[in-house]
Amino acid sequence: MNWSDEQNAIFNWFATGKGNLVVQARAGTGKTTTIKEAFSHAPESRMLYAVFNKKNQIEAAAKITDGRVEIKTLHALGYRFIRAVWSNARPDDQVEWDRVDAALKGFRSVPTEVRAAVKKLVGFGKNLLTSVGTVEELMEIAEDYGVDCEQFEAADCGGWTLNRLATAARATMEESLKPDQRGRISFNDMVWLPVAQNWIRAWFELVVVDEAQDMNLPQLMMALGACKKSGRVVVVGDDRQAIYGFRGAASDGMDMMRRMLKAQVLGLTVTYRCPKVVVARAQAIVPDYFAAESAPEGEDVDLCETGLVKWLEVGDAVLSRANAPLMPLCLALLRRGTPARIEGKDIGRMLTSIFEKINARTVPQFITKLANWADRRLKRFAGSKNFEAKAAEIDDQRATLEAVADGASSVEEIKHRLITMFEDTKPGGRPCVVCSTVHKAKGLEWDRVALINRTFCRTRPGATGPAIEELNILYVAITRAKKVLATAHGE
């Protein structure tokens, strides 16, 4: 291959570089191809390529065949560390429910909703903390991520305040430090336990951490700990694709690692995926992003949102900042006879859970009870420091469910839509128009992509412009397009 100057600089560092390195790899810049070649230049005999998830691991394993390189998710690596101490350890998320019950054994008749809230808070705790943490830290996490049991807060309803939930979550995390009789560990344990218990072993001479902008603090700490003191660490990612703060990713993970490692920074800034007009749009957000000289011109199309249904074809994608605008569009495509689906089975499951909590008998009753549910949720978080983000989430859930119910003849039809319209992208999946939020589209790409313009770049009250994460989301959305980028404007 004709390697670029940027790629050659990275290869030279792998061959002879000292200390540590951060590779700032913009969208579609040949990151995996570059890292594969870079490993062949490294002199180390035992290297780790730490990837974000199983899908990334499978894709990397198909490209990197150097026997010196182990390609693992950090969950798989953590599982190995745990097995070195608890030899009978095996994944089983049911263990977390049993730990919650053990932590709550002193209370009588604990509602299912309380148990679920405790378990949810434990999950956030294990993704954000490197130890059991304090009750105060867990209370702050509960406020930031919207974990509560509002209907059981009053003394005559059980008195399940945030303090009490956090206390129960901390007791559950302490239970996690004890070996289960049947060897069960949860998915979250795989990273958190080795960090919290200091079970990480420095096995590797060179550790390369991919998608670092998406990783949480325990994951980053595990990756660092897996490298020998005399070894080298390479952190690879795109700080402008950091869009997962809502689920616990370290918002400044790339910069934090650069500072901790005192690392040199090299860039991959030339995209081989996006055409020139798409790159020009992205450059307004990320100036150090460039199209390859050989890139096609591409198309940048402006549409009226009402014309989207006619414009979209099977194989296209339409992206939105939120879920709510996708539902009526997907239904309109289906009514027109165009195969369509919404990306994300887990979103369908979450909305189904809300639908079942509302427990309505008719469609009008469902709409009324849904509005009351949303109002109660908004009041619960009023004044919290994360109120704006939580309010946007609640509004999106309400609006999405209202769109699902639109035109439904019964509550059974609402549930049927929730079950059937949400799917995950997979190899060999049925050809259709994919309606997706940007968060669900990350890592995917299509020849033709349409953006619902009104959903992007929300500005916080009192701010002079959109928050950096909102701009990051728009950048990720724009760079999913390989040929045509359409922007659908409201009337």
VEXVO-414283 format. One record per residue (C-alpha): residue in one letter; z negated, y, x. Coordinates in steps of 0.2 Angstrom, whole numbers, padded with zeros to 4 digits, always signed. Layout:
BEGIN
aZYX;...
//
This chain:
BEGIN
m+0000+0000+0000;n+0002+0018+0005;w-0016+0023+0005;s-0020+0042+0002;d-0030+0052+0014;e-0045+0051+0003;q-0044+0032+0003;n-0042+0031+0021;a-0057+0042+0024;i-0068+0030+0014;f-0061+0015+0023;n-0065+0023+0040;w-0083+0026+0034;f-0085+0008+0029;a-0078+0003+0046;t-0089+0014+0057;g-0099+0026+0046;k-0118+0029+0049;g-0131+0032+0036;n-0126+0031+0017;l-0112+0037+0007;v-0108+0044-0011;v-0091+0042-0017;q-0087+0054-0031;a-0073+0044-0040;r-0065+0054-0054;a-0057+0045-0069;g-0042+0034-0066;t-0042+0037-0047;g-0041+0019-0042;k-0059+0016-0038;t-0060-0003-0039;t-0044-0005-0029;t-0051+0007-0016;i-0068-0002-0015;k-0059-0019-0014;e-0050-0013+0002;a-0065-0004+0009;f-0075-0020+0009;s-0062-0028+0021;h-0065-0014+0033;a-0084-0016+0033;p-0092-0026+0048;e-0107-0032+0038;s-0109-0051+0035;r-0118-0050+0018;m-0114-0037+0005;l-0118-0033-0013;y-0106-0025-0026;a-0118-0020-0040;v-0109-0017-0056;f-0114-0010-0073;n-0111-0024-0085;k-0103-0042-0086;k-0086-0035-0091;n-0086-0025-0075;q-0092-0040-0065;i-0078-0051-0072;e-0065-0038-0068;a-0071-0035-0050;a-0072-0054-0046;a-0054-0056-0051;k-0049-0043-0038;i-0062-0045-0024;t-0061-0062-0015;d-0070-0058+0001;g-0083-0071+0003;r-0095-0059+0011;v-0097-0050-0005;e-0108-0055-0019;i-0103-0046-0036;k-0117-0045-0048;t-0124-0035-0062;l-0141-0028-0058;h-0148-0038-0072;a-0141-0054-0064;l-0148-0049-0047;g-0165-0045-0055;y-0165-0062-0064;r-0163-0070-0046;f-0178-0060-0040;i-0189-0065-0055;r-0184-0084-0053;a-0190-0083-0035;v-0207-0080-0042;w-0207-0087-0059;s-0196-0103-0056;n-0195-0107-0074;a-0189-0090-0080;r-0176-0090-0093;p-0168-0076-0104;d-0175-0076-0122;d-0178-0059-0131;q-0189-0067-0144;v-0203-0066-0130;e-0204-0047-0133;w-0208-0050-0151;d-0222-0062-0146;r-0229-0049-0134;v-0229-0036-0147;d-0239-0048-0158;a-0251-0052-0144;a-0254-0033-0141;l-0257-0030-0160;k-0268-0045-0163;g-0283-0035-0166;f-0274-0027-0181;r-0272-0034-0198;s-0256-0034-0208;v-0246-0024-0196;p-0230-0019-0206;t-0213-0026-0199;e-0207-0008-0196;v-0222-0004-0185;r-0219-0020-0175;a-0200-0015-0173;a-0205+0003-0167;v-0217-0004-0154;k-0203-0016-0148;k-0191-0001-0148;l-0202+0010-0138;v-0206-0004-0125;g-0187-0006-0123;f-0185+0013-0119;g-0201+0012-0108;k-0193-0002-0097;n-0177+0008-0095;l-0185+0024-0090;l-0201+0019-0081;t-0204+0009-0065;s-0221+0004-0070;v-0231+0001-0085;g-0233+0019-0087;t-0247+0029-0096;v-0249+0032-0115;e-0244+0050-0112;e-0228+0045-0104;l-0224+0033-0118;m-0228+0046-0131;e-0216+0058-0123;i-0203+0045-0123;a-0206+0041-0141;e-0203+0060-0145;d-0188+0061-0134;y-0179+0046-0141;g-0185+0047-0159;v-0196+0032-0160;d-0209+0033-0175;c-0216+0025-0190;e-0217+0041-0201;q-0221+0031-0217;f-0236+0023-0209;e-0244+0038-0200;a-0256+0043-0213;a-0274+0036-0212;d-0272+0027-0229;c-0256+0019-0223;g-0262+0012-0207;g-0263+0027-0196;w-0249+0023-0185;t-0247+0039-0176;l-0237+0041-0160;n-0252+0039-0149;r-0256+0023-0158;l-0238+0017-0156;a-0238+0022-0137;t-0255+0013-0135;a-0248-0003-0142;a-0231-0001-0132;r-0242+0000-0116;a-0252-0015-0121;t-0235-0024-0124;m-0228-0019-0107;e-0244-0026-0099;e-0242-0042-0108;s-0224-0043-0099;l-0233-0044-0082;k-0240-0061-0087;p-0229-0076-0085;d-0224-0084-0102;q-0229-0102-0104;r-0211-0106-0108;g-0204-0095-0095;r-0196-0083-0107;i-0191-0066-0101;s-0182-0052-0110;f-0165-0044-0106;n-0175-0028-0101;d-0187-0038-0090;m-0172-0043-0079;v-0172-0026-0070;w-0189-0018-0075;l-0200-0033-0069;p-0194-0034-0051;v-0196-0015-0049;a-0213-0015-0058;q-0220-0030-0049;n-0212-0026-0032;w-0202-0042-0032;i-0186-0035-0025;r-0180-0042-0008;a-0169-0033+0004;w-0156-0047+0006;f-0140-0037+0009;e-0134-0027+0024;l-0122-0016+0013;v-0125-0012-0005;v-0112-0004-0015;v-0118+0003-0032;d-0104+0006-0045;e-0104+0017-0061;a-0120+0025-0054;q-0119+0039-0066;d-0123+0026-0080;m-0138+0018-0073;n-0156+0021-0077;l-0170+0024-0064;p-0176+0005-0063;q-0158+0000-0060;l-0155+0013-0046;m-0172+0008-0038;m-0167-0010-0038;a-0151-0007-0030;l-0159+0003-0016;g-0173-0010-0013;a-0160-0024-0011;c-0153-0016+0005;k-0161-0020+0022;k-0169-0005+0030;s-0156-0006+0044;g-0142-0007+0031;r-0131+0005+0022;v-0129+0010+0004;v-0114+0017-0005;v-0116+0025-0022;v-0099+0026-0032;g-0097+0035-0048;d-0092+0051-0057;d-0105+0063-0061;r-0094+0071-0074;q-0094+0054-0084;a-0113+0055-0086;i-0114+0053-0105;y-0127+0040-0108;g-0143+0051-0106;f-0147+0046-0125;r-0150+0028-0120;g-0160+0031-0104;a-0147+0033-0090;a-0153+0045-0077;s-0144+0062-0081;d-0143+0067-0063;g-0142+0049-0055;m-0128+0053-0043;d-0136+0069-0036;m-0153+0060-0036;m-0146+0046-0025;r-0137+0058-0014;r-0153+0067-0010;m-0164+0052-0008;l-0151+0044+0003;k-0147+0060+0013;a-0129+0053+0010;q-0112+0060+0015;v-0100+0063+0001;l-0082+0058+0000;g-0071+0060-0015;l-0057+0051-0025;t-0049+0065-0035;v-0031+0060-0038;t-0028+0050-0054;y-0015+0036-0055;r-0018+0034-0073;c-0016+0050-0082;p+0000+0061-0083;k+0001+0078-0077;v-0001+0087-0094;v-0017+0077-0097;v-0024+0081-0080;a-0021+0099-0083;r-0032+0098-0099;a-0045+0089-0089;q-0045+0102-0074;a-0052+0115-0086;i-0068+0105-0086;v-0067+0096-0069;p-0057+0107-0057;d-0057+0094-0043;y-0046+0082-0052;f-0028+0080-0048;a-0012+0071-0054;a-0003+0060-0042;e+0014+0067-0036;s+0022+0052-0044;a+0014+0054-0061;p+0025+0057-0076;e+0024+0074-0085;g+0017+0066-0101;e+0015+0074-0118;d+0002+0086-0125;v+0004+0087-0144;d-0005+0098-0157;l-0007+0091-0174;c-0015+0096-0190;e-0029+0084-0194;t-0022+0080-0211;g-0006+0073-0202;l-0016+0061-0191;v-0014+0046-0203;k+0005+0048-0203;w+0006+0051-0184;l-0005+0036-0178;e+0003+0019-0174;v-0003+0002-0171;g-0009+0002-0152;d-0015+0020-0153;a-0033+0027-0152;v-0041+0041-0161;l-0057+0048-0153;s-0072+0058-0160;r-0088+0065-0153;a-0097+0057-0169;n-0094+0042-0180;a-0094+0052-0197;p-0076+0058-0196;l-0069+0041-0191;m-0074+0032-0207;p-0063+0042-0219;l-0049+0041-0207;c-0050+0022-0205;l-0051+0020-0223;a-0035+0031-0226;l-0026+0021-0212;l-0030+0005-0221;r-0025+0012-0238;r-0008+0017-0230;g-0006-0001-0224;t-0009+0003-0205;p-0021-0010-0197;a-0036+0000-0191;r-0054-0003-0186;i-0069+0006-0179;e-0075+0002-0161;g-0093-0005-0160;k-0100-0019-0169;d-0118-0013-0165;i-0114+0003-0174;g-0110-0007-0190;r-0126-0017-0187;m-0137-0001-0186;l-0129+0007-0201;t-0131-0009-0211;s-0150-0008-0206;i-0151+0009-0213;f-0142+0004-0229;e-0154-0010-0232;k-0169+0001-0229;i-0163+0013-0243;n-0162-0002-0255;a-0151+0006-0268;r-0144-0003-0284;t-0130+0009-0288;v-0118+0020-0277;p-0125+0036-0285;q-0143+0031-0281;f-0138+0026-0264;i-0131+0044-0260;t-0147+0052-0267;k-0159+0040-0258;l-0148+0043-0242;a-0150+0062-0243;n-0169+0060-0245;w-0170+0048-0230;a-0161+0060-0219;d-0172+0075-0225;r-0188+0065-0221;r-0181+0060-0204;l-0177+0078-0200;k-0194+0084-0205;r-0202+0071-0194;f-0194+0078-0178;a-0195+0096-0182;g-0202+0105-0167;s-0200+0091-0155;k-0191+0095-0139;n-0177+0083-0143;f-0174+0089-0160;e-0157+0096-0158;a-0150+0079-0152;k-0160+0069-0165;a-0154+0080-0179;a-0136+0078-0174;e-0139+0059-0174;i-0147+0059-0191;d-0133+0070-0198;d-0120+0059-0191;q-0128+0043-0198;r-0130+0051-0215;a-0112+0058-0215;t-0105+0041-0209;l-0114+0032-0223;e-0108+0044-0236;a-0090+0041-0230;v-0092+0023-0231;a-0098+0025-0249;d-0084+0036-0254;g-0074+0027-0267;a-0084+0011-0267;s-0087+0003-0284;s-0103-0005-0280;v-0117-0006-0266;e-0110-0023-0262;e-0094-0015-0257;i-0103-0002-0246;k-0111-0017-0237;h-0094-0026-0236;r-0086-0011-0227;l-0100-0010-0215;i-0099-0028-0210;t-0080-0029-0209;m-0074-0012-0202;f-0083-0012-0185;e-0077-0023-0171;d-0078-0023-0152;t-0062-0022-0141;k-0059-0039-0133;p-0044-0047-0124;g-0031-0054-0137;g-0039-0044-0151;r-0029-0040-0167;p-0016-0025-0164;c-0022-0010-0174;v-0027+0008-0173;v-0044+0010-0164;c-0055+0023-0171;s-0069+0026-0158;t-0082+0038-0153;v-0080+0044-0135;h-0096+0034-0129;k-0088+0018-0136;a-0071+0022-0128;k-0078+0024-0110;g-0069+0012-0099;l-0055+0009-0111;e-0038+0017-0111;w-0022+0019-0122;d-0005+0025-0120;r-0007+0037-0135;v-0024+0045-0139;a-0028+0058-0152;l-0044+0069-0152;i-0052+0075-0168;n-0054+0093-0160;r-0068+0100-0172;t-0080+0086-0166;f-0081+0091-0148;c-0091+0104-0137;r-0105+0108-0148;t-0115+0123-0142;r-0134+0123-0143;p-0142+0137-0152;g-0145+0152-0141;a-0134+0145-0127;t-0119+0154-0120;g-0108+0138-0120;p-0108+0119-0122;a-0121+0109-0113;i-0114+0100-0098;e-0115+0083-0106;e-0104+0089-0120;l-0091+0095-0108;n-0092+0078-0099;i-0089+0069-0116;l-0073+0079-0118;y-0067+0075-0101;v-0070+0057-0104;a-0060+0058-0120;i-0045+0067-0112;t-0044+0055-0098;r-0042+0040-0109;a-0024+0044-0112;k-0010+0037-0101;k+0005+0045-0109;v+0002+0056-0124;l-0013+0066-0129;a-0013+0073-0146;t-0026+0086-0152;a-0029+0086-0171;h-0035+0103-0177;g-0043+0106-0194;e-0034+0117-0207;
//
